[in-house]
Amino acid sequence: MLNFPGRVSAPHGFAYLFERFPSFSQTFCVREVGAMRRLGVEFPVFSIRHPTDEPPQDCGSCCEVHYLPEKSDAILSEDAGFRRAARKAQAALKVLWGSEKEKRRVYEALWLGPQLQAAGIRHVHAHFAGTSARTAFWLHRLFSINFSITAHANDIFRDEPPERLAQIFDAARLVVTVSDFSVAYLREHFPASREKFQRVYNGIEMERFPLGESSPSSPLILSVGRYIEKKGFCDLLSACAQLANRDFVCQIIGFGPLEEDLKNQVAHLGLENKVSIAGPRSEGEIRELLSKASVFALPCVHASDGAVDNLPTVIMEAMATGVPVVSTRVAGIPEMVLDGETGYLVPENDPSSLAEQMRRLLDDPSTARRMGQAGRDRCSELFDTNRTTAALIACLQTHGALPDGDFHSRVSG
């Protein structure tokens, strides 16, 4: 059976398992791993897939990543023991989940399990209650390796069948989620596992996002996110059209399937000289733009397919830079943006309200600066990675994923 090259060190019997690492749209995972390792928690990182076909990024590399085989065909054909174990596990898979559609997760667990056992790993932590959590479920079932999850947004609100989530949550030691909103949602929908659900906010390295000084020749409205429906960019463009008689520019940074639709909407509204659908940028380039922004706008919505944001990291980044935020009262966003204090919250799908609140900030720079500073203070209080890492480590220790030790004191100090 194939093995990872080199030696895997896991002195705490703990590892991370990701579907894709590092990923352009999941920089919070990179930050979390880096913070944990800097604070003395030593662990290997495993990734099911390589992050291919993603924009270039400069968020840094915090560790070596061990990637699973992209295909299992060779292992199945060459290893009779693996093949027998796969057939047996697929029978259990069909009973539990109604088909063999997820047999890839079984193969991943069968390949990874012996590697983890050889390294003395007793617990894996997965981000998102999707692919990596399903693989962790089968690691637990086939090898008695414990697991925990950080659940985020679509993975619990839309993508996963509730009956499968219930099985995964029942088997997990701990389910961290990133807002009070999603804790309440999970406890309501999965009451049998309610004691396992704990809130730990995503963290941000405040020092990477210094306070900006907005002084461009034209005020800059900035937005960042994948070009998908739930980000509300169509509403942002409609709001910009209502502000077309005033001085500003708007840049929407990102990538995704709606790029051409957004560009066509810009042309239809006659906003070519005001609004740019600017494509992807690196974290460093986004920091530079935030430092110049007058307003950060992200009018998230409930998409027609049920998708919804929970706690967008880009809002944290704007708050850390001291940019006032205009967003919507969706999911965990009101836990970030305090209406009238750190920015404004408007109803979703309401471009007129969005335009009005952006206008207020553009017309009153002193209020915008005050709100931006209040947002930075709130970000430091709630989302600084030292605090969030301390909370995560404490949860993992309480649920037996990490040994008791001085990690918490290292974080707090």
C-alpha positions as CSV (number, residue, x, y, z in Angstrom):
1,M,0.0,0.0,0.0
2,L,1.3,3.5,-0.9
3,N,2.6,5.7,1.9
4,F,3.2,9.4,2.3
5,P,6.7,10.5,1.5
6,G,8.7,11.5,4.5
7,R,7.9,11.2,8.1
8,V,4.6,12.4,9.6
9,S,5.0,14.0,13.0
10,A,2.0,14.0,15.3
11,P,3.1,14.3,18.9
12,H,-0.4,15.2,20.1
13,G,-2.2,12.5,18.2
14,F,-4.0,15.2,16.3
15,A,-4.3,16.1,12.6
16,Y,-6.2,18.4,10.2
17,L,-8.1,17.0,7.2
18,F,-9.3,19.3,4.5
19,E,-11.0,18.7,1.2
20,R,-8.7,21.2,-0.5
21,F,-5.8,23.1,1.1
22,P,-4.8,25.8,0.8
23,S,-7.8,27.4,-1.0
24,F,-8.2,30.9,-2.3
25,S,-11.7,31.3,-0.9
26,Q,-10.8,29.7,2.5
27,T,-7.9,31.8,3.7
28,F,-9.3,31.5,7.3
29,C,-8.3,27.9,7.2
30,V,-4.7,28.8,6.4
31,R,-4.7,31.4,9.2
32,E,-6.1,28.9,11.7
33,V,-3.5,26.2,10.9
34,G,-0.7,28.8,11.0
35,A,-1.8,30.1,14.4
36,M,-2.2,26.7,15.9
37,R,1.3,25.7,14.8
38,R,2.9,29.0,15.9
39,L,1.4,28.4,19.4
40,G,3.0,25.0,19.7
41,V,0.3,22.6,18.6
42,E,2.2,20.3,16.3
43,F,0.2,18.3,13.8
44,P,0.2,17.2,10.1
45,V,-2.2,18.5,7.5
46,F,-3.8,16.2,5.0
47,S,-5.8,17.3,2.0
48,I,-8.0,15.2,-0.2
49,R,-7.5,17.3,-3.3
50,H,-4.9,19.7,-4.7
51,P,-6.2,23.4,-5.0
52,T,-6.1,23.4,-8.8
53,D,-7.8,25.9,-11.1
54,E,-7.8,28.7,-8.5
55,P,-6.5,32.2,-8.7
56,P,-3.0,32.9,-7.5
57,Q,-2.7,33.9,-3.9
58,D,-0.1,35.2,-1.5
59,C,-1.6,34.2,1.9
60,G,1.5,32.3,2.7
61,S,2.3,28.6,3.3
62,C,2.2,27.6,6.9
63,C,3.1,24.0,6.6
64,E,3.8,20.9,4.5
65,V,0.6,19.4,3.1
66,H,0.1,15.7,2.5
67,Y,-2.2,15.0,-0.4
68,L,-4.2,11.8,-0.8
69,P,-4.0,9.9,-4.1
70,E,-6.2,11.5,-6.8
71,K,-7.4,8.1,-8.0
72,S,-7.9,4.8,-6.3
73,D,-7.9,2.6,-9.4
74,A,-4.3,1.5,-9.1
75,I,-4.6,0.7,-5.4
76,L,-7.8,-1.3,-6.0
77,S,-6.2,-3.3,-8.8
78,E,-2.8,-3.9,-7.0
79,D,-3.8,-4.4,-3.4
80,A,-6.1,-7.4,-2.7
81,G,-6.5,-6.5,1.0
82,F,-7.5,-3.0,0.1
83,R,-10.0,-4.3,-2.5
84,R,-11.6,-6.7,0.0
85,A,-11.9,-4.0,2.7
86,A,-13.4,-1.7,0.1
87,R,-16.1,-4.2,-0.9
88,K,-17.0,-4.7,2.7
89,A,-17.1,-1.0,3.5
90,Q,-19.2,-0.3,0.4
91,A,-21.9,-2.6,1.6
92,A,-22.1,-0.6,4.9
93,L,-22.1,2.6,2.9
94,K,-25.1,1.4,0.8
95,V,-27.0,0.5,4.0
96,L,-26.2,3.8,5.7
97,W,-26.5,6.3,2.9
98,G,-28.7,4.5,0.4
99,S,-26.2,4.0,-2.4
100,E,-22.5,3.6,-3.2
101,K,-22.3,7.1,-4.6
102,E,-19.9,8.2,-1.9
103,K,-17.6,5.2,-2.3
104,R,-14.7,7.7,-2.9
105,R,-14.9,8.7,0.8
106,V,-14.6,5.0,1.7
107,Y,-11.5,4.6,-0.4
108,E,-10.0,7.8,1.1
109,A,-10.6,6.5,4.6
110,L,-9.2,3.0,3.8
111,W,-6.0,4.6,2.4
112,L,-5.6,7.3,5.1
113,G,-6.5,5.2,8.1
114,P,-3.4,3.1,8.3
115,Q,-1.2,6.2,7.7
116,L,-2.9,7.9,10.7
117,Q,-2.6,4.9,12.9
118,A,1.1,4.5,12.0
119,A,1.7,8.1,13.1
120,G,-0.3,7.6,16.3
121,I,-3.1,10.0,15.2
122,R,-6.2,9.5,17.3
123,H,-8.2,12.5,16.2
124,V,-8.7,14.5,13.0
125,H,-10.4,17.9,12.6
126,A,-12.2,18.7,9.4
127,H,-13.4,22.1,8.1
128,F,-16.9,22.1,6.5
129,A,-19.5,19.4,7.1
130,G,-19.0,18.1,3.5
131,T,-16.4,16.0,1.8
132,S,-13.7,16.0,4.5
133,A,-16.3,15.4,7.2
134,R,-17.7,12.4,5.3
135,T,-14.2,11.0,4.9
136,A,-13.6,11.6,8.7
137,F,-16.9,9.8,9.4
138,W,-15.6,6.7,7.6
139,L,-12.2,7.0,9.3
140,H,-14.1,6.8,12.6
141,R,-16.3,3.9,11.5
142,L,-13.5,1.8,9.9
143,F,-10.5,2.7,12.2
144,S,-12.1,4.1,15.3
145,I,-10.3,7.4,14.8
146,N,-12.2,10.2,16.4
147,F,-13.1,13.4,14.6
148,S,-14.5,16.9,15.0
149,I,-15.8,19.5,12.5
150,T,-15.9,23.2,11.9
151,A,-19.2,23.8,10.1
152,H,-19.7,27.0,8.1
153,A,-22.6,27.8,5.8
154,N,-23.8,25.9,2.7
155,D,-22.5,22.7,4.2
156,I,-25.1,22.8,6.9
157,F,-27.8,25.1,5.4
158,R,-28.1,23.5,1.9
159,D,-25.6,21.0,0.5
160,E,-25.8,18.0,2.8
161,P,-28.9,15.8,3.3
162,P,-30.1,16.3,6.9
163,E,-30.2,12.6,7.6
164,R,-26.5,12.2,6.6
165,L,-25.6,15.3,8.7
166,A,-27.4,13.7,11.6
167,Q,-25.3,10.6,11.3
168,I,-22.1,12.6,11.0
169,F,-22.9,14.8,14.0
170,D,-23.8,11.8,16.1
171,A,-20.4,10.2,15.3
172,A,-18.4,13.4,15.9
173,R,-16.8,14.3,19.2
174,L,-17.4,18.1,18.6
175,V,-19.0,20.3,16.0
176,V,-17.7,23.8,16.0
177,T,-19.6,26.4,14.0
178,V,-18.7,30.0,13.2
179,S,-21.7,32.1,14.5
180,D,-24.4,32.1,17.2
181,F,-26.9,32.0,14.4
182,S,-25.6,28.7,13.1
183,V,-25.3,27.2,16.6
184,A,-29.0,28.0,17.1
185,Y,-29.8,26.6,13.7
186,L,-28.0,23.3,14.4
187,R,-29.4,22.9,17.9
188,E,-32.9,23.4,16.4
189,H,-32.5,21.0,13.5
190,F,-30.3,18.3,15.2
191,P,-31.4,18.3,18.9
192,A,-29.9,14.9,19.5
193,S,-26.4,16.4,19.1
194,R,-27.2,19.8,20.6
195,E,-24.5,19.6,23.3
196,K,-21.8,19.1,20.7
197,F,-22.4,22.4,18.9
198,Q,-20.1,25.2,20.0
199,R,-19.5,28.6,18.5
200,V,-16.0,29.6,17.6
201,Y,-15.6,32.6,15.3
202,N,-13.2,32.5,12.4
203,G,-10.1,34.4,13.2
204,I,-8.1,37.1,11.5
205,E,-4.5,38.3,12.0
206,M,-5.1,41.9,12.8
207,E,-1.5,42.8,12.1
208,R,-1.9,41.8,8.5
209,F,-4.7,44.4,8.1
210,P,-3.4,47.7,9.4
211,L,-5.7,50.7,9.7
212,G,-6.2,52.3,6.3
213,E,-6.4,56.0,5.4
214,S,-9.1,56.5,2.8
215,S,-7.9,59.4,0.5
216,P,-8.4,58.4,-3.1
217,S,-9.2,61.1,-5.7
218,S,-12.7,59.5,-6.0
219,P,-14.3,57.7,-3.0
220,L,-13.9,53.9,-3.4
221,I,-16.7,51.5,-2.7
222,L,-15.1,48.0,-2.5
223,S,-16.6,44.6,-2.5
224,V,-15.0,41.1,-2.5
225,G,-16.4,37.7,-3.0
226,R,-17.2,34.9,-5.5
227,Y,-19.4,35.9,-8.3
228,I,-22.4,33.9,-7.2
229,E,-25.9,34.8,-6.3
230,K,-25.7,34.8,-2.5
231,K,-23.2,37.6,-2.5
232,G,-25.8,40.1,-3.7
233,F,-23.7,41.8,-6.3
234,C,-26.6,42.4,-8.6
235,D,-28.2,44.5,-5.8
236,L,-24.9,46.3,-5.4
237,L,-24.8,47.3,-9.1
238,S,-28.4,48.5,-8.9
239,A,-27.6,50.6,-5.9
240,C,-24.5,52.0,-7.7
241,A,-26.9,53.1,-10.5
242,Q,-28.9,55.1,-8.0
243,L,-25.7,56.9,-7.0
244,A,-24.5,57.5,-10.5
245,N,-24.8,61.3,-10.2
246,R,-22.2,61.5,-7.5
247,D,-18.4,61.1,-7.4
248,F,-17.3,57.5,-6.6
249,V,-15.8,54.4,-8.1
250,C,-16.7,50.8,-7.2
251,Q,-14.6,47.7,-7.6
252,I,-16.0,44.2,-7.2
253,I,-13.1,41.7,-6.7
254,G,-13.6,38.0,-7.2
255,F,-14.3,35.2,-9.7
256,G,-17.1,32.8,-10.4
257,P,-19.8,31.8,-12.8
258,L,-21.8,35.1,-12.8
259,E,-18.8,37.2,-14.1
260,E,-20.2,37.8,-17.5
261,D,-23.7,38.4,-16.2
262,L,-22.3,41.1,-13.8
263,K,-20.4,42.7,-16.6
264,N,-23.5,42.8,-18.8
265,Q,-25.4,44.4,-16.0
266,V,-22.7,47.1,-15.6
267,A,-23.1,47.8,-19.4
268,H,-26.9,47.8,-19.2
269,L,-26.9,50.3,-16.4
270,G,-24.3,52.5,-18.1
271,L,-21.9,52.2,-15.2
272,E,-18.7,51.4,-17.2
273,N,-17.0,54.6,-15.9
274,K,-18.1,53.9,-12.3
275,V,-18.0,50.2,-11.7
276,S,-15.4,47.5,-12.4
277,I,-15.9,43.8,-12.2
278,A,-12.2,43.5,-11.5
279,G,-11.6,39.7,-11.3
280,P,-9.5,38.0,-8.6
281,R,-6.8,39.7,-6.6
282,S,-4.2,38.3,-4.1
283,E,-4.7,38.9,-0.4
284,G,-1.9,41.6,-0.5
285,E,-3.7,43.4,-3.3
286,I,-7.0,43.2,-1.5
287,R,-5.3,44.7,1.7
288,E,-4.0,47.6,-0.5
289,L,-7.5,48.3,-1.9
290,L,-9.1,48.1,1.6
291,S,-6.6,50.6,2.8
292,K,-8.0,53.1,0.3
293,A,-11.7,52.2,0.5
294,S,-14.3,54.6,1.8
295,V,-17.0,51.9,2.1
296,F,-17.1,48.1,2.0
297,A,-20.4,46.8,0.7
298,L,-21.5,43.2,0.6
299,P,-25.3,42.9,0.4
300,C,-25.6,39.1,1.0
301,V,-28.9,37.4,0.1
302,H,-30.6,34.1,0.4
303,A,-30.0,32.6,-3.1
304,S,-32.7,30.9,-5.1
305,D,-31.0,27.5,-4.5
306,G,-30.9,28.0,-0.7
307,A,-27.3,29.1,-0.5
308,V,-26.6,31.8,2.1
309,D,-23.4,33.3,3.6
310,N,-22.9,33.0,7.4
311,L,-19.9,35.0,8.6
312,P,-18.0,36.4,5.5
313,T,-14.3,36.7,6.2
314,V,-14.0,39.7,3.9
315,I,-16.2,41.7,6.3
316,M,-13.8,40.9,9.1
317,E,-10.9,42.1,6.8
318,A,-12.7,45.4,6.1
319,M,-13.5,45.9,9.8
320,A,-9.8,45.2,10.7
321,T,-8.7,47.9,8.2
322,G,-11.2,50.4,9.6
323,V,-13.5,50.5,6.7
324,P,-17.2,51.0,7.5
325,V,-19.4,48.1,6.2
326,V,-22.8,48.1,4.6
327,S,-24.3,44.7,4.5
328,T,-27.6,42.8,5.2
329,R,-29.4,41.2,8.1
330,V,-28.5,37.7,7.0
331,A,-27.4,34.8,9.2
332,G,-24.3,35.7,11.3
333,I,-23.6,39.1,9.7
334,P,-25.4,41.1,12.5
335,E,-22.9,39.5,14.9
336,M,-20.2,41.3,13.0
337,V,-21.7,44.6,11.8
338,L,-23.5,46.6,14.5
339,D,-26.1,48.7,12.7
340,G,-25.4,52.4,13.2
341,E,-22.1,51.7,15.1
342,T,-19.7,49.9,12.8
343,G,-21.7,50.4,9.6
344,Y,-25.2,49.9,8.4
345,L,-27.4,46.8,7.9
346,V,-30.2,46.9,5.3
347,P,-32.8,44.3,4.3
348,E,-31.7,41.9,1.6
349,N,-32.8,42.4,-2.0
350,D,-33.3,46.2,-1.3
351,P,-30.9,48.2,-3.6
352,S,-32.6,51.5,-2.6
353,S,-31.8,51.0,1.1
354,L,-28.3,49.9,0.2
355,A,-27.8,53.0,-2.0
356,E,-29.1,55.3,0.8
357,Q,-26.7,53.9,3.4
358,M,-23.7,54.0,1.1
359,R,-24.6,57.6,0.3
360,R,-24.7,58.5,4.0
361,L,-21.2,57.2,4.5
362,L,-19.8,58.9,1.3
363,D,-21.4,62.2,2.3
364,D,-20.1,62.1,5.9
365,P,-16.5,61.1,6.1
366,S,-16.1,61.8,9.8
367,T,-19.0,59.4,10.6
368,A,-17.5,56.9,8.3
369,R,-14.1,57.2,10.1
370,R,-15.7,56.8,13.5
371,M,-17.7,53.8,12.4
372,G,-14.6,52.3,10.8
373,Q,-12.6,52.7,14.0
374,A,-15.5,51.1,16.0
375,G,-15.4,48.2,13.5
376,R,-11.7,47.7,14.0
377,D,-12.1,47.7,17.8
378,R,-14.9,45.2,17.5
379,C,-12.9,43.0,15.1
380,S,-10.0,43.0,17.6
381,E,-12.3,42.1,20.5
382,L,-14.1,39.2,18.7
383,F,-12.1,38.0,15.7
384,D,-8.5,38.4,16.5
385,T,-6.9,35.0,15.8
386,N,-5.3,34.9,19.3
387,R,-8.8,34.9,20.8
388,T,-10.4,32.5,18.3
389,T,-7.5,30.1,18.5
390,A,-7.7,30.1,22.3
391,A,-11.4,29.2,22.1
392,L,-10.8,26.5,19.5
393,I,-8.0,24.9,21.5
394,A,-10.1,25.0,24.6
395,C,-13.0,23.2,22.8
396,L,-10.7,20.6,21.4
397,Q,-9.2,19.9,24.8
398,T,-12.6,19.7,26.5
399,H,-13.7,17.1,24.0
400,G,-10.5,15.0,24.1
401,A,-9.1,16.0,20.7
402,L,-6.0,17.6,22.2
403,P,-4.2,16.8,25.5
404,D,-4.4,19.2,28.4
405,G,-1.5,21.6,28.3
406,D,-0.3,25.2,28.1
407,F,-1.6,26.0,24.6
408,H,-4.3,28.2,26.0
409,S,-1.9,30.2,28.1
410,R,0.5,30.6,25.1
411,V,-2.4,32.0,23.1
412,S,-3.6,34.3,25.8
413,G,-0.1,35.6,26.4
